[in-house]
Amino acid sequence: MFTGAGMYNLMSYCMFANWVWYAFAVAGLVYWRFTRKDLERPMKINLIVPFFFIGLCLVLLGFR
């Protein structure tokens, strides 16, 4: 399993799970921005950046 194609498959599954997790984490931050407007944020960025990142994650997952 840890040689050749088995290792490639294992890394592929791990990276798939990572990109899913990253997309959900950024989507959660966007969700909090709209539902919890009263929270103090140390840094506020334009919404284009997280939506672009989520789109990039979905593209990477689609090409997997």
Long-range contacts (C-beta under 8 A, 24 or more apart in sequence): 12-64, 15-64, 16-61, 16-64, 19-57, 19-60, 19-61, 20-57, 20-61, 22-53, 22-57, 23-53, 23-54, 23-57, 23-58, 23-61, 26-50, 26-53, 26-54, 26-57, 27-54, 30-54
